[in-house]
Amino acid sequence: MRSEFSNLLSSLRRALAWTARWARRFVGAKRDDTPHPRVYWDDSVSMTLSNLARETETRASGRVQLITLADFRAAIGDLWAKYENKILIIVESTIGRMIGKGNTYIPQDDDTWLLLFPGLSEDAAQQQADAIAASIGEKLLGAQFSAHEAPLPTASKLDLAGALNADGSLNMEAVKAAISRVRRAQTSEIAAGDGPARTTAARAPVSPSGTLVRSSAEQLKPFFRPAWCAETESIDTFFFRANADTGIDVYSDRAPAINDATVLDLTKTAAAAFVAMCDSGLQAKMAVPVPFDTLKGSAVRDIQRLIANIPQRDRLLRLRLEVVRIPSDATADTLVAIRELFRPYVREVAFMVDLRFPHDQVLVLDHIMLGVDLTDTAIPDEEVLFQEMLMFRQRAGRRGTYVLGLNTRGHLKRAINAGINEIGGGTLLEDIKRLPHRVSIVHREEISAP
């Protein structure tokens, strides 16, 4: 009986303490009155780190990751003290939700977290850490803790070389020194990146025979395909495209395949246009298409670097990677790998499909957009098109959708009625060579009017 009473009393005390902590948050408690994340190094964590440090081949650099808000904290200045508790809740809840079974994290100081991925490969651990850092960045952007631009967190691998003592135990001073090195390196990278955004030059691909693959991008004419967004009721999404002499969009399934060198140059052009758009103050989104074959080949890392070099705040809010020319034999595993490779770096990843016969392997993916471009295809009559768009929207479920190439007002109206999220076509606005200075507000009633 005494034991039961003791347990009940202990539970009651914990409940009262928890209630008091939350009450202080809602009545504006001072920073010193609010609880801080628990910094801990229990036996299991030390053992995991010791095991990872013994992996001499990789020195655990990819499976031990660090996420720090040190630069974000410095950038927002006094606002950190005001919002610290809320920021830490956002960060730790995001890490805890996304880190995955069998992995763990350890808070370090008030603005740094060490992530351990003992069950993942080097690449998978890096991708997971990147995804966590990107998600934290999105939430901090949405919470608007600062009126000016602040550097958002990125994941960095940690080299544990020399982290073991002679007896095989973990040298905590060496671990802390490694953490400090990464934090200093991140600060240096951000300092070096101040000023106008840069786009890296893509490496020219080489054919299997060793000869240089030449780009034909100079022979193509880039342009933008505008789209109206149902959520904002404005023409605020622009799809990057390029025409050959035939007048057919090179990203279309009907066009001949383009080599990786051409894709890289076009992507570089699109990235530069996107940076210029953001710098001009145009509050719009841009979709950059990349053919499936390029994303599953050796040039995928060059594409990733081009995108990653764009300012993080802009690409997370406004940039969409559009996977086009997906072959019928593409597997879900390959498509998921592409999605996960780019999802941490952009607002969303979209997959271009056929309106009538969407790719079954694409339809098993979540956290994507589904798109259709009918510009270079024959469009059926309005009623048939409406039924096809309605079925397309139903199969998309909760995923966002867009349909481009609608060439009559009736087509636009039917697309809205079918629930398509973004629509575009010559009747709404023709393809343009240059982006506008501001977005055009077009109320739904103006499109749906007889």
C-alpha positions in Angstrom: 0.0 0.0 0.0 2.8 2.4 1.0 4.6 1.6 -2.4 1.4 2.4 -4.3 0.9 5.7 -2.4 4.5 6.6 -3.1 4.2 5.9 -6.8 0.9 8.0 -6.9 2.6 10.9 -5.1 5.6 10.8 -7.5 3.3 10.8 -10.5 1.3 13.7 -9.1 4.5 15.7 -8.5 5.6 15.1 -12.1 2.3 16.2 -13.4 2.3 19.4 -11.4 5.8 20.2 -12.5 4.9 19.6 -16.1 1.8 21.8 -15.8 3.9 24.6 -14.1 6.4 24.6 -16.9 3.8 24.9 -19.6 2.0 27.6 -17.6 5.2 29.7 -17.5 5.5 29.4 -21.3 2.1 30.8 -21.8 2.4 33.7 -19.4 5.7 34.9 -20.7 8.2 33.4 -18.3 11.7 34.6 -18.3 14.4 32.6 -20.1 16.0 31.5 -16.9 12.6 30.1 -15.6 12.1 27.8 -18.6 13.6 24.3 -18.9 16.5 23.6 -21.2 17.1 20.5 -23.3 18.8 17.8 -21.3 22.4 17.2 -22.3 23.2 13.6 -21.7 25.9 11.0 -22.4 24.5 7.7 -21.1 26.3 4.4 -21.5 24.5 3.3 -24.6 25.4 6.6 -26.4 29.1 6.4 -25.4 29.1 2.7 -26.6 27.5 3.6 -29.9 30.0 6.4 -30.5 32.9 4.2 -29.5 31.8 1.5 -32.0 31.4 4.1 -34.8 34.8 5.6 -34.0 36.4 2.1 -34.4 35.2 2.0 -38.1 38.6 2.9 -39.4 37.5 2.8 -43.1 35.2 5.8 -42.8 36.1 7.2 -39.4 32.3 7.4 -38.9 32.3 10.7 -40.7 29.0 10.1 -42.6 27.1 8.3 -39.8 27.8 10.9 -37.1 26.2 14.3 -38.1 26.1 17.7 -36.4 23.3 20.3 -36.7 24.0 23.7 -35.2 22.0 26.9 -34.9 25.1 28.9 -33.8 25.0 31.1 -36.9 21.2 31.5 -36.8 21.5 32.4 -33.1 24.2 35.1 -33.9 22.2 36.5 -36.8 19.0 37.1 -34.8 20.8 38.6 -31.9 18.7 39.5 -28.9 15.7 37.7 -30.4 17.3 34.4 -29.5 16.8 35.0 -25.7 13.2 36.0 -26.4 12.3 32.9 -28.5 14.9 30.4 -27.4 12.4 28.0 -25.7 10.1 27.9 -28.7 13.1 27.5 -31.1 14.5 24.6 -29.2 11.1 22.9 -29.0 10.8 23.2 -32.8 14.3 21.7 -33.4 14.1 18.8 -30.9 10.6 17.8 -31.9 11.6 17.8 -35.6 14.7 15.7 -34.9 12.8 13.3 -32.6 10.1 12.8 -35.3 12.5 12.3 -38.2 15.6 10.6 -36.9 14.2 7.1 -37.3 14.2 3.9 -35.3 17.6 2.8 -34.0 19.2 6.2 -34.3 19.6 8.8 -31.6 20.6 12.4 -31.0 22.4 14.2 -28.2 21.8 18.0 -27.4 25.1 19.9 -27.2 25.1 23.3 -25.5 21.9 25.3 -26.3 22.2 25.4 -30.1 23.9 22.2 -31.3 22.8 18.6 -31.7 24.8 15.5 -32.4 23.0 12.9 -34.5 24.0 9.2 -34.6 22.9 6.8 -37.4 24.5 3.5 -36.5 22.1 1.5 -38.6 22.4 3.5 -41.9 25.0 3.7 -44.6 27.1 6.8 -45.0 25.0 8.2 -47.9 21.7 7.4 -46.2 22.8 9.0 -42.9 23.9 12.2 -44.8 20.6 12.3 -46.7 18.6 11.8 -43.5 20.5 14.5 -41.6 20.1 16.9 -44.6 16.3 16.2 -44.6 16.1 17.0 -40.9 18.1 20.2 -41.2 15.9 21.3 -44.2 12.7 20.6 -42.2 14.0 22.6 -39.2 14.9 25.4 -41.6 11.3 25.4 -43.1 9.8 25.6 -39.6 12.1 28.4 -38.5 11.2 30.3 -41.7 7.5 29.8 -41.1 7.8 30.9 -37.5 9.5 34.2 -38.6 11.7 34.7 -35.6 13.6 37.4 -37.4 12.6 40.2 -39.8 15.8 39.8 -41.8 17.5 36.9 -43.5 19.3 34.5 -41.1 21.4 31.5 -41.9 19.5 28.3 -41.4 20.9 25.0 -40.1 22.7 22.5 -42.3 24.0 19.0 -41.4 27.7 18.4 -41.3 29.5 15.1 -40.9 31.8 14.6 -37.9 35.2 13.0 -38.1 35.9 10.9 -35.0 39.5 10.1 -35.8 41.4 10.1 -32.5 38.3 10.0 -30.4 39.4 6.7 -28.7 41.7 6.5 -25.8 44.5 3.8 -25.7 42.2 1.6 -23.6 39.4 1.8 -26.2 37.2 4.2 -24.2 35.7 7.3 -25.7 37.8 10.5 -25.4 35.1 13.1 -24.8 37.5 16.0 -25.2 38.3 14.8 -28.7 34.6 14.5 -29.6 34.0 18.1 -28.3 37.0 19.3 -30.3 35.6 17.7 -33.4 32.2 19.4 -32.8 34.0 22.7 -32.4 35.8 22.3 -35.7 32.6 21.6 -37.6 30.9 24.7 -36.0 33.9 26.9 -37.0 33.8 25.4 -40.5 30.1 26.1 -40.9 30.6 29.7 -39.7 33.5 30.2 -42.2 31.3 28.8 -45.1 28.5 31.3 -44.3 31.0 34.2 -44.0 32.5 33.2 -47.4 29.0 33.1 -48.9 27.9 36.6 -48.0 26.9 38.8 -50.8 25.3 37.9 -54.2 24.5 34.2 -54.6 26.8 32.1 -56.8 26.1 29.2 -59.1 28.8 26.7 -59.6 30.0 25.7 -63.0 28.9 22.2 -64.0 31.6 19.8 -65.1 31.4 18.7 -68.7 30.4 15.0 -68.9 32.6 12.5 -70.6 31.3 9.6 -72.7 32.2 6.0 -72.0 34.8 6.2 -74.7 36.5 9.1 -72.9 35.5 11.8 -75.4 34.0 15.1 -74.2 30.2 15.3 -74.5 29.4 18.7 -76.0 26.5 20.8 -74.9 23.9 22.1 -77.3 22.3 24.6 -74.9 23.5 27.6 -76.9 21.3 26.4 -79.8 18.2 26.3 -77.5 15.9 29.2 -76.5 15.0 29.2 -72.8 11.6 30.6 -71.8 9.0 30.4 -69.0 5.6 28.8 -68.9 3.3 30.7 -66.4 0.7 29.0 -64.2 -2.2 30.2 -62.1 -2.3 29.0 -58.5 -5.7 28.2 -56.9 -4.4 28.9 -53.4 -3.1 32.4 -54.1 -5.4 33.2 -57.0 -2.5 34.7 -58.9 -0.1 33.8 -61.7 2.9 33.1 -59.4 4.4 29.9 -60.7 6.8 29.8 -63.7 8.0 26.7 -65.3 11.5 26.9 -67.0 11.5 25.4 -70.5 13.7 25.5 -73.6 12.8 25.3 -77.3 14.7 23.8 -80.2 14.5 25.0 -83.8 11.5 22.7 -84.2 9.5 24.7 -81.7 9.1 21.6 -79.4 10.1 21.9 -75.8 13.2 19.8 -75.3 11.8 18.6 -72.0 8.8 17.1 -73.7 8.5 13.4 -74.2 8.0 14.1 -77.9 11.5 15.8 -78.3 14.7 13.9 -78.9 16.7 13.1 -75.8 19.3 15.7 -74.8 22.7 14.8 -73.3 23.8 15.5 -69.8 26.1 18.4 -70.8 23.1 20.2 -72.3 20.9 19.4 -69.2 23.6 20.8 -66.9 24.0 24.0 -68.9 20.2 24.5 -69.0 19.9 23.9 -65.3 22.7 26.4 -64.7 20.7 28.9 -66.7 17.5 28.1 -64.8 19.4 28.5 -61.5 20.8 31.9 -62.4 17.3 33.0 -63.5 15.9 31.8 -60.2 18.5 33.7 -58.2 17.8 36.9 -60.2 14.1 36.4 -59.7 14.5 36.3 -55.9 16.9 39.2 -55.9 14.5 41.3 -57.8 11.8 40.8 -55.2 9.4 38.9 -57.4 7.3 36.8 -54.9 6.9 33.8 -57.2 7.8 30.1 -57.5 9.9 28.5 -60.2 10.0 24.9 -61.5 13.3 23.6 -62.9 12.9 20.4 -65.0 15.5 17.7 -65.2 15.2 14.5 -67.3 15.0 11.2 -65.3 18.0 9.7 -67.2 20.2 12.6 -66.0 19.1 12.2 -62.4 19.9 8.5 -62.4 23.3 9.0 -64.0 26.7 10.4 -63.0 25.6 14.0 -63.5 23.1 13.9 -60.7 25.6 15.2 -58.2 26.4 18.2 -60.4 22.7 18.9 -60.6 22.5 18.6 -56.8 25.4 21.0 -56.3 23.9 23.6 -58.7 20.7 23.6 -56.6 22.4 23.4 -53.2 24.5 26.5 -54.1 21.3 28.6 -54.4 20.6 30.5 -51.1 18.8 28.1 -48.8 15.9 30.5 -47.8 15.0 31.1 -51.4 15.1 27.5 -52.7 13.2 26.1 -49.7 10.4 28.6 -50.2 10.2 29.0 -54.0 12.1 26.3 -56.0 10.6 23.2 -57.4 12.5 20.3 -59.0 10.5 18.8 -61.8 11.5 15.3 -62.9 10.5 14.8 -66.6 10.7 12.2 -69.3 10.2 9.3 -66.8 10.4 6.0 -68.7 7.8 3.3 -68.3 10.2 0.9 -66.7 11.3 3.3 -63.9 10.9 1.6 -60.5 9.6 3.1 -57.3 12.9 2.5 -55.6 14.7 4.7 -58.2 12.0 7.4 -58.0 12.2 7.4 -54.2 16.0 7.8 -54.3 15.6 10.8 -56.6 13.0 12.3 -54.3 15.1 11.9 -51.2 18.2 13.2 -52.9 16.6 16.6 -53.7 13.8 16.9 -51.2 16.0 18.5 -48.5 17.1 21.2 -50.9 13.9 22.5 -52.6 10.4 23.5 -51.8 9.0 20.3 -53.4 9.9 17.6 -55.9 7.4 17.1 -58.8 7.0 14.3 -61.3 5.7 14.8 -64.8 3.3 12.1 -65.8 0.8 11.3 -68.5 -2.7 12.7 -67.8 -4.6 9.5 -69.0 -2.1 7.0 -67.8 -0.1 8.3 -64.8 3.0 6.1 -64.0 1.9 3.5 -61.5 5.3 3.6 -59.8 5.1 7.4 -59.3 1.6 7.0 -57.8 3.0 5.0 -54.8 5.2 8.0 -53.7 4.1 10.5 -51.2 5.6 14.0 -50.4 5.6 14.9 -54.1 3.6 16.9 -56.7 2.2 15.4 -59.9 2.2 17.4 -63.1 1.0 17.2 -66.6 2.0 19.4 -69.6 -0.4 19.1 -72.6 1.3 21.9 -74.7 2.7 19.5 -77.3 -0.2 17.0 -77.3 -3.6 16.8 -78.7 -6.3 17.8 -76.2 -9.7 16.1 -76.2 -13.0 17.9 -76.0 -13.9 19.7 -72.8 -16.1 17.0 -71.3 -13.5 14.2 -71.9 -10.7 16.4 -70.6 -12.7 17.2 -67.5 -13.3 13.5 -66.7 -9.6 12.8 -67.3 -8.5 15.7 -65.0 -11.0 14.7 -62.4 -9.7 11.1 -62.4 -6.1 12.4 -62.3 -6.9 14.6 -59.3 -8.6 11.7 -57.5 -5.6 9.4 -58.1 -3.3 12.2 -56.8 -5.0 12.1 -53.4 -3.5 14.7 -51.1 -0.6 15.4 -53.4 -0.5 18.8 -55.2 -1.2 18.8 -59.0 -0.7 21.0 -62.0 -1.8 20.9 -65.6 -0.2 23.1 -68.3 -1.0 23.6 -71.9 -4.7 24.3 -71.5 -5.7 26.3 -74.6 -9.3 27.5 -74.1 -11.1 29.2 -71.3 -13.4 26.2 -71.1 -10.3 24.0 -70.4 -9.2 26.3 -67.6 -12.7 26.3 -66.0 -12.9 22.5 -66.1 -9.4 22.3 -64.5 -10.5 24.5 -61.7 -13.7 22.5 -61.2 -11.6 19.3 -61.2 -9.6 20.6 -58.3 -6.3 21.0 -60.0 -4.0 23.2 -57.9 -2.1 25.0 -60.7 -3.2 25.6 -64.2 -1.6 27.2 -67.3 -2.1 27.7 -71.0 -2.0 30.2 -73.8 -5.6 31.4 -73.0 -4.5 32.5 -69.5 -1.0 33.8 -70.4 1.4 32.9 -73.3 4.9 31.6 -72.7 7.2 34.5 -71.9 10.9 35.1 -72.5 11.4 37.2 -69.4 9.9 37.0 -65.9 7.5 39.8 -65.0 8.3 42.5 -62.4 5.4 41.4 -60.2 2.8 38.6 -60.0 -0.6 39.1 -61.6 -3.7 38.6 -59.3 -6.4 36.8 -61.2 -9.5 36.0 -59.1 -11.1 32.7 -59.6 -14.3 34.3 -60.8 -12.5 36.0 -63.7 -11.5 32.6 -65.0 -14.7 30.8 -64.3 -16.9 33.6 -65.7 -18.9 32.7 -68.9 
